Each structure stands twice: as C-alpha cells, then as structure tokens.
C-alpha cells in the first residue's frame, strides 16, 4: 500500500509539471495520468501479495485497472489535435 501511495504521488507530480511552456489541449493531462496510473497499478499488482479471486490469471485489482486504462486511451483519442 505504501508503494502504491508513493507511486501515485510521484506520478501525479510528474504528469502535472509539463516540461514545455505550451498549454495542452483540455483532457490530455488527465488522459496521460489515467494511462500511466493504470499501467503502474497493473504492474504493481504482480508484486503485491495476492488476495481475492483470479480470473484468466489476473487478480481482481488488475481487472479493476483495465477500465482505467481504457478510459485513459479513449480520452487521449478524443482529445487528439
């Protein structure tokens, strides 16, 4: 849980601080955060102590992360320039 909290804070800071001075199109920052958070959380579930149900080899946490990734990709796609 501590690793997930540290990861979340670091990810939030890195996404919110843009390396360039130009503004991004509305929703891009949120989409990027959802995609990166989903990937990080999905990966983190492999090293966490596993509790709960497994379905097709994935834990419950991984299954709950897949909609976050999908939402991020859809939002990224809809905010293309």
Short mmCIF file of the C-alpha atoms (twelve columns), coordinates in Angstrom:
data_MODEL
# 
_entry.id   MODEL 
# 
loop_
_atom_site.group_PDB 
_atom_site.id 
_atom_site.type_symbol 
_atom_site.label_atom_id 
_atom_site.label_alt_id 
_atom_site.label_comp_id 
_atom_site.label_asym_id 
_atom_site.label_seq_id 
_atom_site.Cartn_x 
_atom_site.Cartn_y 
_atom_site.Cartn_z 
_atom_site.pdbx_PDB_model_num 
ATOM 1  C CA . UNK A 1  0.000   0.000   0.000   1 
ATOM 2  C CA . UNK A 2  2.865   2.350   0.796   1 
ATOM 3  C CA . UNK A 3  4.471   1.639   -2.566  1 
ATOM 4  C CA . UNK A 4  1.206   2.444   -4.332  1 
ATOM 5  C CA . UNK A 5  0.873   5.740   -2.428  1 
ATOM 6  C CA . UNK A 6  4.431   6.785   -3.259  1 
ATOM 7  C CA . UNK A 7  3.906   5.810   -6.885  1 
ATOM 8  C CA . UNK A 8  0.650   7.791   -7.052  1 
ATOM 9  C CA . UNK A 9  2.231   10.954  -5.639  1 
ATOM 10 C CA . UNK A 10 5.261   10.710  -7.916  1 
ATOM 11 C CA . UNK A 11 3.104   10.060  -10.971 1 
ATOM 12 C CA . UNK A 12 0.804   12.959  -10.146 1 
ATOM 13 C CA . UNK A 13 3.728   15.355  -9.785  1 
ATOM 14 C CA . UNK A 14 5.426   14.195  -12.967 1 
ATOM 15 C CA . UNK A 15 2.279   14.472  -15.075 1 
ATOM 16 C CA . UNK A 16 1.143   17.807  -13.703 1 
ATOM 17 C CA . UNK A 17 4.503   19.523  -14.287 1 
ATOM 18 C CA . UNK A 18 4.751   19.986  -18.012 1 
ATOM 19 C CA . UNK A 19 8.288   20.112  -19.439 1 
ATOM 20 C CA . UNK A 20 7.249   22.700  -22.028 1 
ATOM 21 C CA . UNK A 21 5.618   26.074  -21.731 1 
ATOM 22 C CA . UNK A 22 2.805   25.466  -24.209 1 
ATOM 23 C CA . UNK A 23 -0.607  24.512  -22.949 1 
ATOM 24 C CA . UNK A 24 -2.049  21.118  -23.722 1 
ATOM 25 C CA . UNK A 25 -5.468  20.522  -25.142 1 
ATOM 26 C CA . UNK A 26 -8.125  20.006  -22.488 1 
ATOM 27 C CA . UNK A 27 -8.197  16.476  -21.125 1 
ATOM 28 C CA . UNK A 28 -4.738  15.407  -22.321 1 
ATOM 29 C CA . UNK A 29 -3.164  15.699  -18.871 1 
ATOM 30 C CA . UNK A 30 -5.985  13.702  -17.308 1 
ATOM 31 C CA . UNK A 31 -5.755  11.083  -20.051 1 
ATOM 32 C CA . UNK A 32 -1.999  10.777  -19.617 1 
ATOM 33 C CA . UNK A 33 -2.420  10.384  -15.874 1 
ATOM 34 C CA . UNK A 34 -5.065  7.665   -16.296 1 
ATOM 35 C CA . UNK A 35 -2.901  5.748   -18.765 1 
ATOM 36 C CA . UNK A 36 0.281   5.947   -16.693 1 
ATOM 37 C CA . UNK A 37 -1.528  5.236   -13.431 1 
ATOM 38 C CA . UNK A 38 -3.271  2.250   -14.999 1 
ATOM 39 C CA . UNK A 39 -0.019  0.818   -16.305 1 
ATOM 40 C CA . UNK A 40 1.760   1.390   -12.993 1 
ATOM 41 C CA . UNK A 41 -1.079  -0.055  -10.929 1 
ATOM 42 C CA . UNK A 42 -1.454  -3.079  -13.212 1 
ATOM 43 C CA . UNK A 43 2.292   -3.764  -12.947 1 
ATOM 44 C CA . UNK A 44 2.304   -3.216  -9.190  1 
ATOM 45 C CA . UNK A 45 -0.373  -5.879  -8.764  1 
ATOM 46 C CA . UNK A 46 2.117   -8.511  -9.952  1 
ATOM 47 C CA . UNK A 47 4.422   -7.905  -6.965  1 
ATOM 48 C CA . UNK A 48 1.769   -7.336  -4.317  1 
ATOM 49 C CA . UNK A 49 0.619   -10.092 -2.025  1 
ATOM 50 C CA . UNK A 50 -2.311  -11.592 -3.864  1 
ATOM 51 C CA . UNK A 51 -5.733  -11.756 -2.245  1 
ATOM 52 C CA . UNK A 52 -9.014  -12.450 -3.865  1 
ATOM 53 C CA . UNK A 53 -10.234 -14.085 -6.993  1 
ATOM 54 C CA . UNK A 54 -8.167  -14.829 -10.070 1 
ATOM 55 C CA . UNK A 55 -9.850  -14.898 -13.450 1 
ATOM 56 C CA . UNK A 56 -7.827  -15.713 -16.559 1 
ATOM 57 C CA . UNK A 57 -4.661  -15.364 -14.480 1 
ATOM 58 C CA . UNK A 58 -5.310  -11.764 -13.435 1 
ATOM 59 C CA . UNK A 59 -6.101  -10.564 -9.930  1 
ATOM 60 C CA . UNK A 60 -9.156  -8.551  -9.003  1 
ATOM 61 C CA . UNK A 61 -7.038  -5.388  -8.806  1 
ATOM 62 C CA . UNK A 62 -5.756  -5.910  -12.326 1 
ATOM 63 C CA . UNK A 63 -9.266  -6.413  -13.660 1 
ATOM 64 C CA . UNK A 64 -10.363 -3.201  -11.954 1 
ATOM 65 C CA . UNK A 65 -7.425  -1.344  -13.506 1 
ATOM 66 C CA . UNK A 66 -8.289  -2.305  -17.087 1 
ATOM 67 C CA . UNK A 67 -11.275 0.135   -17.280 1 
ATOM 68 C CA . UNK A 68 -8.975  2.931   -16.053 1 
ATOM 69 C CA . UNK A 69 -6.575  2.203   -18.906 1 
ATOM 70 C CA . UNK A 70 -9.407  2.045   -21.418 1 
ATOM 71 C CA . UNK A 71 -10.852 5.349   -20.165 1 
ATOM 72 C CA . UNK A 72 -7.426  6.987   -20.469 1 
ATOM 73 C CA . UNK A 73 -6.925  5.738   -24.019 1 
ATOM 74 C CA . UNK A 74 -10.418 6.842   -25.068 1 
ATOM 75 C CA . UNK A 75 -9.919  10.292  -23.525 1 
ATOM 76 C CA . UNK A 76 -6.496  10.602  -25.204 1 
ATOM 77 C CA . UNK A 77 -8.007  9.609   -28.546 1 
ATOM 78 C CA . UNK A 78 -10.916 12.060  -28.211 1 
ATOM 79 C CA . UNK A 79 -8.579  14.971  -27.402 1 
ATOM 80 C CA . UNK A 80 -6.264  14.442  -30.390 1 
ATOM 81 C CA . UNK A 81 -5.341  17.652  -32.138 1 
# 
